[in-house]
Structure formats: structure tokens, C-alpha cells
Amino acid sequence: MRTSLAQVGTQALRAAISSGNRDALADVVSGGTPPLLLAVSDNGPQMRSHTTREFMAAVAIAQHFGRPHTPTDQAWIETLFGHIKTEWPHLEKITDPGGLELELDQVRLDYNTIRLHASLGYVTPDDEHEGRAEAIRAARRDGLTRARDTRIAYRRTHRNNQP
């Protein structure tokens, strides 16, 4: 049985990680072995810091940075972060990690099951994933058509009653 280059690389990474030897891990990663995970982020100081790079290397996560001053490189996370900052501003004031985790669990539930998303045609991600979205959008269109027809019929029947 032949072992692929990726399998050898993964084995080397796992061995370096399990050894706990930071230098061994750095040697494996710098030697061209592909990492187990890739973190895509912006160029913020938190992600570029030495401590973050050291941690990412220790857990075999490579870093890839978007181009400077181009937030569209990671538009999905920029959008998510923007919505969370504006719709749930209290999260930035929470200092207790346990409390923040509980709040984020609630925000995640609200974001995916209650909040309507314009990019999905004003349905929730849960509706989209569960296959209910098209029926909801169709019912909404039908309701708007019925409301328009009712309004027109009402105005036609009451036209003569106006002074």
C-alpha cells in the first residue's frame, strides 16, 4: 500500500503537534508540508501579531490574509460582523467569557432562525436550509397580489362615494 505525499505531510504534522516541540512543528510547516487547517482573515493587528502566528503554528493552522483595504476579499465575515455589531451592540460590553458564550449562542439562534436576510429574499437561513424558503416567498408574492387586487376592487366600488 502506497502512502500519498499528503498523508506523509499529515503524519509529520500530527507527530510534530503531539510532540509539543514548537521547533519541530515550525520545521515541518516551513518545509512545505500542508497545514491541517487554513485560517482566512483580514490584516488586523490581532491576526498579524506574533502571539497569534505562534498559536496558529502550534496547532498547525496556516494563515492567509486578504488584500489590504479590500474588505470584499472576506465579504461574508465583514457582513456578519457588521450586522452583529449594529444589531447586538451589547456584546462588545460583555467581559465574562462564559456570559459572552451564552449571549453568542442566543445571537446565533436568532440570526439563523428569526432574523430575515435580504440576500435570501427575506427568509431565515433555517428556512432556506430546511426547504421552506421558496414556499414562503411564493406565499408572500401571492399575498401582495391579493392585497393589490382587493385594494383596486375597493377603490372601484367606492369611487362614486367621494365628494
C-alpha positions as CSV (number, residue, x, y, z in Angstrom):
1,M,0.0,0.0,0.0
2,R,1.4,3.4,-1.1
3,T,1.3,6.4,1.1
4,S,0.5,9.7,-0.6
5,L,2.5,12.9,0.0
6,A,-0.5,14.5,1.7
7,Q,-0.7,11.5,4.1
8,V,3.0,11.8,4.9
9,G,2.6,15.5,5.5
10,T,-0.3,15.0,7.8
11,Q,1.5,12.3,9.7
12,A,4.5,14.6,10.1
13,L,2.3,17.4,11.3
14,R,0.5,15.2,13.8
15,A,3.8,13.9,15.1
16,A,5.1,17.4,15.5
17,I,1.9,18.6,17.2
18,S,1.8,15.7,19.6
19,S,5.5,16.1,20.5
20,G,4.8,19.6,21.8
21,N,8.1,20.7,20.3
22,R,7.5,24.1,18.8
23,D,10.6,24.0,16.7
24,A,9.7,20.6,15.3
25,L,6.4,22.0,14.2
26,A,7.9,25.1,12.7
27,D,10.3,22.8,10.7
28,V,7.5,20.7,9.4
29,V,5.4,23.7,8.4
30,S,8.2,25.7,6.9
31,G,9.4,22.6,5.0
32,G,6.3,22.9,2.7
33,T,4.0,20.4,4.4
34,P,0.5,21.5,4.0
35,P,-1.3,22.5,7.3
36,L,-4.3,20.7,8.6
37,L,-6.4,23.9,8.5
38,L,-6.3,27.3,6.9
39,A,-7.5,30.5,8.6
40,V,-8.5,33.3,6.2
41,S,-8.6,36.7,7.9
42,D,-8.1,40.4,7.4
43,N,-4.9,42.2,8.0
44,G,-5.9,43.4,11.5
45,P,-3.2,43.7,14.2
46,Q,-4.8,40.9,16.2
47,M,-4.3,38.4,13.3
48,R,-0.8,39.7,12.4
49,S,0.5,39.6,15.9
50,H,3.4,37.3,16.8
51,T,1.3,35.6,19.5
52,T,-1.4,34.7,17.1
53,R,1.1,33.5,14.5
54,E,2.8,31.4,17.1
55,F,-0.5,29.9,18.3
56,M,-1.7,29.1,14.8
57,A,1.6,27.4,14.0
58,A,1.4,25.4,17.2
59,V,-2.0,24.0,16.2
60,A,-1.0,23.6,12.5
61,I,-3.2,26.2,11.1
62,A,-1.9,28.3,8.3
63,Q,-2.8,31.9,7.9
64,H,-4.0,33.6,4.7
65,F,-4.6,37.3,4.7
66,G,-6.9,39.3,2.5
67,R,-5.5,42.1,0.4
68,P,-5.1,45.3,2.4
69,H,-8.0,47.8,2.1
70,T,-10.2,45.3,0.2
71,P,-13.0,44.1,2.6
72,T,-14.7,42.3,-0.3
73,D,-12.0,39.6,-0.1
74,Q,-13.8,38.4,3.0
75,A,-17.2,39.9,2.4
76,W,-19.2,37.2,4.1
77,I,-17.5,37.7,7.5
78,E,-17.4,41.5,7.1
79,T,-21.2,41.4,6.6
80,L,-21.8,39.1,9.5
81,F,-19.5,41.2,11.8
82,G,-21.2,44.4,10.7
83,H,-24.7,43.0,11.5
84,I,-23.7,41.6,14.8
85,K,-22.0,44.9,15.9
86,T,-25.1,47.0,14.9
87,E,-27.9,44.7,15.9
88,W,-26.4,43.3,19.1
89,P,-24.1,46.2,20.4
90,H,-24.3,44.9,24.0
91,L,-22.0,42.0,23.0
92,E,-19.0,44.4,23.0
93,K,-19.5,45.3,26.6
94,I,-19.5,41.7,28.0
95,T,-16.3,40.9,29.8
96,D,-17.1,37.5,31.2
97,P,-16.2,34.7,28.7
98,G,-19.0,32.4,30.0
99,G,-21.6,35.2,29.7
100,L,-20.4,36.1,26.2
101,E,-20.6,32.4,25.1
102,L,-24.2,32.2,26.3
103,E,-25.1,35.5,24.6
104,L,-23.4,34.4,21.3
105,D,-25.4,31.1,21.4
106,Q,-28.6,33.2,21.6
107,V,-27.4,35.6,18.9
108,R,-26.6,32.6,16.6
109,L,-30.1,31.1,17.2
110,D,-31.8,34.5,16.5
111,Y,-29.6,35.1,13.4
112,N,-30.3,31.8,11.9
113,T,-34.0,31.2,12.9
114,I,-35.6,34.6,13.4
115,R,-33.8,37.3,11.5
116,L,-34.8,37.8,7.9
117,H,-31.9,38.0,5.5
118,A,-32.2,40.3,2.4
119,S,-29.7,38.2,0.5
120,L,-32.1,35.2,0.9
121,G,-35.2,37.0,-0.2
122,Y,-36.2,37.9,3.4
123,V,-36.4,34.4,4.8
124,T,-34.2,33.0,7.6
125,P,-31.2,30.8,6.9
126,D,-33.0,28.0,8.7
127,D,-36.0,28.4,6.3
128,E,-33.6,28.2,3.3
129,H,-31.8,25.1,4.6
130,E,-35.0,23.3,5.5
131,G,-36.5,23.9,2.1
132,R,-39.3,26.2,3.3
133,A,-37.9,29.4,1.7
134,E,-39.5,29.2,-1.8
135,A,-42.9,28.4,-0.4
136,I,-42.6,31.4,2.0
137,R,-41.5,33.7,-0.8
138,A,-44.4,32.4,-3.1
139,A,-47.0,32.9,-0.3
140,R,-45.7,36.5,0.2
141,R,-46.0,37.2,-3.5
142,D,-49.5,35.8,-3.6
143,G,-50.5,37.8,-0.6
144,L,-49.2,41.0,-2.2
145,T,-51.2,40.2,-5.3
146,R,-54.4,39.5,-3.4
147,A,-53.9,42.8,-1.4
148,R,-53.4,44.8,-4.6
149,D,-56.5,43.2,-6.2
150,T,-58.6,43.9,-3.1
151,R,-57.4,47.5,-3.0
152,I,-58.3,48.1,-6.6
153,A,-61.7,46.4,-6.2
154,Y,-62.4,48.5,-3.1
155,R,-61.5,51.8,-4.9
156,R,-63.6,50.9,-7.9
157,T,-66.7,50.2,-5.8
158,H,-66.3,53.3,-3.6
159,R,-65.3,55.8,-6.4
160,N,-68.7,57.3,-6.6
161,N,-68.9,58.0,-2.8
162,Q,-66.2,60.6,-2.8
163,P,-67.1,64.3,-3.0
